Amino acid sequence: MKFGLDLAPQHKVFGGFAIYSFTMGNIFPRFAELRNTMGVEEGAFGFGLIGAPVGTLIALTLAPPLLEKIGYRRALLILIPLLSVCYALAAFAPNPWTFFLLYIPVGLVIGGIEIILNLEADRTEHLVGRRLMNRAHAFWSFGFFAAGLVGGLLAQRGISPQLHLMLMIPVSLVLTMLILGRFKPAPERTGSHEDAPRFAAPTAGIMALVAVTLAAMAMEGGYMDWSVIYMDSIFSSTPLVAAMAVTVGALAQGITRYFADSFVERYSPVSVTRVLLGIMTIGILLVFFPMHEWVSLAGFALLGVGSSAIFPLAMSAAAQRTDRPAAVNVAALAQISFITFLLAPPALGYIAEHWGITWSFGIGLPLVALSFAFAGTLGKKPISHNIE
């Protein structure tokens, strides 16, 4: 017997992204407290954060056959609540090494969920006959915003990160059963990026697209991982105000993603990307030169806007390349770009520890220049491909 709401296919995909990000996002507002409890500097804490991308990279490479065998519905009903359990256990880590080890299972679970939800978004686009990918990722941002808000409120009330994340386990379980209890996977699509090889070597053209995405991926990871610690270090903000650094970025990112497709269709991927990079530059400057809590929060919101749609546009451009099958180019861009997430936590933590937390964001300025220089590789015509 199946439990849950009887929703349209696209609404189940949207709900899946939102529940996943809500489950994922509750720990980020508590990073400053977790670091302070460990008694370490930013570099050591950044090392601990590597565990999740290591696990995710392993899952993205090896998990697809296992997920197919288990079945996507059953896997989602297990993995999303399991993710909340993994985060709750990681919150008890007494030092960065333990945090690193406990964060690897977090990454393994994230990788499995990412595979399923992104494939389902792509298949559901084909099923309903309209673009859904950017909107699906908008709901991911909305879920992350809600998690940041909850985390900030609980932190403000003095509830420990450990108790907070333990409380999220039943919440995640109930939401998963309610929204995805009647989930039914969409029919497979032939020729989509689910047929991609486990590893696809990048070409020069794909590396140019990687350059386009570097600033967006680094700054998105920056405000997710380090914005709360930034607010705590620079302004000694209250837990609620510090958590707002995550929430405003996620909310701004979600709103932009929700409406992004219409702007791409009206203008061009190159124009939209360069505007987003300009907005990101303003956000970096507001954070790099701290003046007031609310000015820096505005900067984090602009980072959310600037990082919103660049990676999906690059994925679409990779799919349109004619030098190799679309699946191979999409896989190559995804795998190589993910290295940014693998390297960003320790790199930004090292920068913060040795040059100050503001430089974790200031490093984005040369990356923006690099992305701006290569933005022309996205193509001047609006992209209508469904692969993102």
C-alpha positions as CSV (number, residue, x, y, z in Angstrom):
1,M,0.0,0.0,0.0
2,K,1.3,3.4,-1.0
3,F,1.0,6.5,1.2
4,G,1.3,10.1,0.3
5,L,-0.2,12.8,-1.9
6,D,-1.3,12.0,-5.4
7,L,0.6,14.7,-7.3
8,A,1.3,15.4,-11.0
9,P,4.7,14.0,-12.2
10,Q,6.3,17.5,-12.3
11,H,5.1,18.4,-8.9
12,K,6.6,15.2,-7.4
13,V,9.9,16.2,-9.0
14,F,9.7,19.7,-7.6
15,G,8.8,18.3,-4.2
16,G,11.6,15.8,-4.3
17,F,14.2,18.5,-4.9
18,A,12.7,20.6,-2.1
19,I,12.6,17.8,0.5
20,Y,16.2,16.7,-0.5
21,S,17.6,20.2,-0.1
22,F,15.7,20.9,3.1
23,T,17.2,17.7,4.6
24,M,20.6,18.7,3.3
25,G,20.5,22.3,4.3
26,N,19.8,22.1,8.0
27,I,23.5,21.6,8.9
28,F,24.9,24.7,7.1
29,P,23.5,27.3,9.6
30,R,25.3,25.4,12.3
31,F,28.8,25.3,10.8
32,A,30.1,28.1,13.0
33,E,29.0,26.3,16.2
34,L,30.4,23.0,14.9
35,R,33.8,24.6,14.1
36,N,33.9,26.4,17.5
37,T,33.1,23.1,19.3
38,M,36.0,21.4,17.5
39,G,38.2,24.3,18.4
40,V,39.9,24.5,15.0
41,E,40.6,27.2,12.4
42,E,38.9,27.4,9.0
43,G,41.6,25.3,7.2
44,A,41.1,22.3,9.4
45,F,37.3,22.6,9.3
46,G,37.5,22.9,5.5
47,F,39.4,19.6,5.4
48,G,36.5,17.9,7.2
49,L,34.1,19.2,4.6
50,I,35.9,17.3,1.8
51,G,34.3,14.1,3.0
52,A,30.9,14.9,1.3
53,P,32.3,15.7,-2.2
54,V,34.5,12.6,-2.0
55,G,31.5,10.4,-1.2
56,T,29.4,12.2,-3.9
57,L,32.1,11.7,-6.6
58,I,32.2,8.0,-5.7
59,A,28.5,7.6,-5.9
60,L,28.2,9.5,-9.2
61,T,30.7,7.2,-10.7
62,L,29.6,3.8,-9.3
63,A,26.0,4.1,-8.0
64,P,23.8,4.2,-11.2
65,P,23.7,0.4,-11.8
66,L,22.8,-0.2,-8.1
67,L,20.1,2.4,-8.1
68,E,18.6,0.8,-11.2
69,K,18.5,-2.5,-9.5
70,I,17.0,-1.2,-6.3
71,G,14.4,1.0,-8.1
72,Y,14.2,4.8,-8.1
73,R,11.1,5.0,-5.9
74,R,12.4,2.6,-3.2
75,A,15.9,4.3,-3.3
76,L,14.4,7.8,-2.8
77,L,12.2,6.7,0.1
78,I,15.3,5.2,1.8
79,L,18.0,7.7,0.8
80,I,16.4,11.0,1.8
81,P,15.6,10.0,5.4
82,L,19.0,8.3,5.5
83,L,20.6,11.6,4.6
84,S,19.1,13.2,7.7
85,V,20.5,10.3,9.8
86,C,24.0,10.8,8.3
87,Y,24.0,14.5,9.0
88,A,22.8,14.0,12.6
89,L,25.7,11.5,13.2
90,A,28.3,13.9,11.6
91,A,27.2,16.7,14.0
92,F,28.7,14.6,16.9
93,A,32.2,14.6,15.3
94,P,34.7,15.9,17.9
95,N,37.4,16.8,15.4
96,P,37.9,17.4,11.6
97,W,39.2,13.9,10.9
98,T,36.1,12.3,12.4
99,F,34.0,14.9,10.6
100,F,35.7,14.0,7.3
101,L,35.0,10.2,7.8
102,L,31.4,10.8,8.9
103,Y,30.8,13.2,5.9
104,I,31.8,10.5,3.3
105,P,28.5,8.6,3.9
106,V,26.7,11.9,3.6
107,G,28.3,12.4,0.1
108,L,27.5,8.8,-0.9
109,V,23.8,9.4,-0.2
110,I,23.8,12.8,-1.8
111,G,25.3,11.3,-5.0
112,G,22.5,8.7,-5.2
113,I,19.8,11.3,-4.7
114,E,21.4,13.6,-7.2
115,I,21.4,10.9,-9.9
116,I,17.8,10.0,-9.4
117,L,16.3,13.5,-9.1
118,N,18.2,14.9,-12.1
119,L,17.3,11.9,-14.3
120,E,13.7,12.2,-13.2
121,A,13.6,15.9,-14.0
122,D,15.0,15.2,-17.5
123,R,12.6,12.3,-18.1
124,T,9.6,14.3,-16.8
125,E,10.5,17.2,-19.1
126,H,10.2,14.8,-22.0
127,L,7.0,13.3,-20.5
128,V,5.1,16.6,-20.1
129,G,6.7,18.4,-23.1
130,R,8.1,21.5,-21.5
131,R,11.3,22.7,-19.7
132,L,11.4,21.9,-16.0
133,M,15.1,21.6,-15.0
134,N,15.7,25.2,-13.9
135,R,12.4,25.3,-12.1
136,A,13.2,22.0,-10.4
137,H,16.5,23.4,-9.2
138,A,14.6,26.5,-8.0
139,F,12.7,24.3,-5.7
140,W,16.0,22.9,-4.5
141,S,17.0,26.5,-3.6
142,F,13.6,27.1,-1.9
143,G,14.1,24.0,0.3
144,F,17.6,25.1,1.2
145,F,16.2,28.5,2.1
146,A,13.6,26.9,4.4
147,A,16.3,24.8,6.0
148,G,18.5,27.8,6.7
149,L,15.5,29.6,8.3
150,V,14.7,26.7,10.5
151,G,18.3,26.2,11.5
152,G,18.7,29.9,12.3
153,L,15.6,30.0,14.5
154,L,16.6,26.8,16.4
155,A,20.1,28.2,16.9
156,Q,18.7,31.5,18.1
157,R,16.7,29.5,20.7
158,G,19.8,27.8,22.0
159,I,19.0,24.3,20.6
160,S,22.3,22.5,20.0
161,P,23.2,21.4,16.4
162,Q,23.1,17.8,17.5
163,L,19.6,17.9,18.9
164,H,18.5,20.1,15.9
165,L,19.7,17.5,13.4
166,M,18.3,14.6,15.3
167,L,14.9,16.3,15.3
168,M,15.1,16.6,11.5
169,I,15.1,12.8,11.1
170,P,11.4,12.3,11.7
171,V,10.6,15.5,9.8
172,S,12.5,14.3,6.8
173,L,10.8,10.9,7.0
174,V,7.3,12.3,7.1
175,L,7.9,14.8,4.3
176,T,9.4,12.1,2.1
177,M,6.5,9.7,2.6
178,L,4.0,12.6,2.1
179,I,5.4,13.9,-1.1
180,L,7.1,10.9,-2.6
181,G,5.1,8.0,-1.2
182,R,3.2,7.6,-4.5
183,F,6.2,8.5,-6.6
184,K,6.4,6.6,-9.9
185,P,9.5,7.0,-12.1
186,A,8.9,8.6,-15.5
187,P,9.6,6.5,-18.6
188,E,13.2,6.3,-19.7
189,R,14.5,8.5,-22.5
190,T,16.8,7.1,-25.2
191,G,19.8,9.2,-26.0
192,S,19.7,11.3,-22.8
193,H,22.6,11.8,-20.5
194,E,21.7,8.8,-18.4
195,D,23.5,6.8,-21.1
196,A,26.8,8.6,-20.4
197,P,29.9,6.7,-19.6
198,R,31.3,6.4,-16.1
199,F,34.1,8.8,-17.0
200,A,34.3,11.0,-20.0
201,A,37.6,12.8,-20.9
202,P,37.2,16.5,-21.4
203,T,38.0,18.2,-24.7
204,A,39.3,21.7,-25.2
205,G,35.7,22.9,-25.8
206,I,34.5,21.3,-22.6
207,M,37.3,22.8,-20.6
208,A,36.2,26.2,-21.9
209,L,32.8,25.5,-20.5
210,V,34.3,24.5,-17.3
211,A,36.0,27.9,-17.2
212,V,32.6,29.5,-17.6
213,T,31.2,27.7,-14.6
214,L,34.2,28.2,-12.2
215,A,33.1,31.4,-10.6
216,A,29.5,30.3,-10.1
217,M,30.4,27.0,-8.6
218,A,33.1,28.4,-6.3
219,M,30.9,31.3,-5.0
220,E,27.9,29.1,-4.5
221,G,30.0,26.7,-2.5
222,G,31.5,29.7,-0.7
223,Y,28.3,31.2,0.6
224,M,26.9,27.7,1.4
225,D,29.9,26.6,3.4
226,W,31.5,29.8,4.8
227,S,28.9,32.6,4.9
228,V,27.7,31.7,8.5
229,I,31.3,31.5,9.7
230,Y,31.9,34.8,7.9
231,M,29.1,36.6,9.7
232,D,30.2,35.1,13.0
233,S,33.9,36.1,12.5
234,I,33.4,39.6,11.0
235,F,30.3,40.9,12.8
236,S,29.8,38.4,15.8
237,S,26.2,38.1,14.5
238,T,23.5,36.4,16.4
239,P,22.8,32.9,15.2
240,L,19.7,33.9,13.4
241,V,21.3,36.8,11.5
242,A,24.3,34.6,10.7
243,A,22.0,31.9,9.3
244,M,20.3,34.5,7.1
245,A,23.5,34.6,5.0
246,V,22.7,31.1,3.8
247,T,18.9,31.8,3.5
248,V,19.1,35.0,1.5
249,G,21.5,33.5,-1.0
250,A,19.3,30.4,-1.4
251,L,16.1,32.4,-1.8
252,A,17.6,34.8,-4.3
253,Q,19.1,31.8,-6.2
254,G,15.7,30.0,-6.2
255,I,13.7,33.0,-7.5
256,T,16.2,33.6,-10.3
257,R,16.2,30.0,-11.3
258,Y,12.4,29.9,-11.3
259,F,12.3,32.6,-14.0
260,A,15.6,32.0,-15.8
261,D,14.3,30.1,-18.8
262,S,12.2,33.0,-20.0
263,F,15.2,35.3,-20.0
264,V,17.3,32.8,-21.8
265,E,14.7,32.4,-24.5
266,R,14.2,36.2,-24.9
267,Y,17.9,37.0,-24.9
268,S,20.9,34.6,-25.2
269,P,22.9,32.4,-23.0
270,V,25.9,34.6,-23.4
271,S,24.0,37.8,-22.5
272,V,22.3,36.2,-19.5
273,T,25.6,34.7,-18.2
274,R,27.5,38.0,-18.5
275,V,24.7,39.8,-16.6
276,L,24.8,37.2,-13.9
277,L,28.6,37.5,-13.7
278,G,28.2,41.2,-13.3
279,I,25.7,40.8,-10.4
280,M,28.1,38.2,-8.9
281,T,30.9,40.8,-9.0
282,I,28.9,43.3,-7.1
283,G,28.0,40.6,-4.5
284,I,31.7,39.7,-4.1
285,L,32.7,43.3,-3.5
286,L,30.0,43.8,-0.9
287,V,31.2,40.8,1.0
288,F,34.9,41.4,0.4
289,F,34.7,45.0,1.9
290,P,32.5,44.4,5.0
291,M,30.6,47.5,6.0
292,H,27.6,46.3,7.9
293,E,25.7,43.0,8.5
294,W,22.9,44.0,6.2
295,V,25.3,45.1,3.4
296,S,27.0,41.7,3.5
297,L,23.7,39.9,3.6
298,A,22.8,41.8,0.4
299,G,26.1,40.7,-1.0
300,F,25.3,37.0,-0.3
301,A,21.9,37.5,-2.0
302,L,23.6,38.8,-5.1
303,L,26.0,35.8,-5.0
304,G,22.8,33.6,-5.0
305,V,21.5,35.5,-8.1
306,G,24.8,35.4,-9.9
307,S,25.4,31.7,-9.3
308,S,21.9,30.6,-10.2
309,A,21.8,29.6,-13.9
310,I,25.3,29.6,-15.3
311,F,26.0,25.9,-14.7
312,P,22.7,24.7,-16.3
313,L,23.4,27.0,-19.3
314,A,26.9,25.4,-19.7
315,M,25.4,21.9,-19.5
316,S,23.0,22.8,-22.3
317,A,25.8,24.2,-24.3
318,A,27.8,20.9,-23.8
319,A,24.8,18.9,-24.9
320,Q,24.6,21.0,-28.2
321,R,28.2,20.4,-29.1
322,T,28.5,18.2,-32.2
323,D,32.0,16.8,-31.8
324,R,30.8,13.9,-29.6
325,P,27.5,12.4,-28.5
326,A,25.6,14.8,-26.1
327,A,25.7,12.2,-23.3
328,V,29.5,12.1,-23.4
329,N,29.9,15.9,-23.4
330,V,27.4,16.4,-20.6
331,A,29.1,13.7,-18.5
332,A,32.5,15.3,-19.1
333,L,31.4,18.8,-18.0
334,A,29.6,17.5,-14.9
335,Q,32.5,15.3,-13.8
336,I,35.3,17.9,-14.3
337,S,33.2,20.8,-12.9
338,F,32.5,18.7,-9.8
339,I,36.2,18.9,-9.0
340,T,35.6,22.5,-8.1
341,F,33.3,21.3,-5.3
342,L,35.9,18.8,-4.2
343,L,38.7,21.4,-4.0
344,A,36.7,24.4,-2.8
345,P,36.1,23.6,0.9
346,P,39.8,23.1,1.8
347,A,41.0,25.8,-0.6
348,L,38.6,28.4,0.8
349,G,39.3,27.3,4.3
350,Y,43.1,27.6,3.8
351,I,42.6,31.1,2.3
352,A,40.4,32.1,5.2
353,E,42.8,30.8,7.8
354,H,45.9,32.5,6.3
355,W,44.5,35.7,4.7
356,G,41.2,36.2,6.4
357,I,37.6,35.0,5.7
358,T,36.9,37.9,3.3
359,W,39.5,36.6,0.9
360,S,37.5,33.3,0.6
361,F,35.1,35.4,-1.4
362,G,37.7,37.9,-2.8
363,I,39.3,35.0,-4.7
364,G,36.1,35.0,-6.8
365,L,37.0,38.2,-8.6
366,P,39.7,36.6,-10.9
367,L,37.4,33.6,-11.4
368,V,34.6,36.0,-12.6
369,A,37.1,37.5,-15.0
370,L,38.0,34.1,-16.3
371,S,34.3,33.0,-16.7
372,F,33.5,36.3,-18.4
373,A,36.3,35.8,-20.9
374,F,35.0,32.3,-21.9
375,A,31.2,33.1,-21.8
376,G,31.1,33.4,-25.6
377,T,31.5,29.6,-25.8
378,L,27.9,29.3,-24.6
379,G,26.6,30.3,-28.0
380,K,24.5,33.4,-29.0
381,K,21.2,31.6,-29.8
382,P,18.8,30.7,-27.0
383,I,19.3,27.1,-26.0
384,S,16.2,24.9,-26.2
385,H,17.8,21.6,-25.3
386,N,16.2,19.7,-22.5
387,I,19.5,18.3,-21.2
388,E,20.9,20.3,-18.3
